[in-house]
Amino acid sequence: MILLFIGVLSVVFSMFFYCQAISSGLGIKRWAIAGLMFGPFVWPMFCMKKRVKIYQRFGFDCLLFPA
């Protein structure tokens, strides 16, 4: 029963990171597999990668207002 719960939870996190990667413009398969393997522990690394991509795109001195 616990293995089934862990399996379902890992698939849920995989879908979550897949959708987040699509909306952020990051590598889709990379983040889906990371979500499948490590679950919620990938979230800080995902946020950092998203921030770095924004800094590369717009620069450090640009102010962005997210919608």
HELIX and SHEET records of a PDB file:
HELIX    1   1 ILE A    2  SER A   24  1                                  23    
HELIX    2   2 ILE A   28  PHE A   38  1                                  11    
HELIX    3   3 GLY A   39  VAL A   42  5                                   4    
HELIX    4   4 TRP A   43  PHE A   58  1                                  16    
END                                                                             
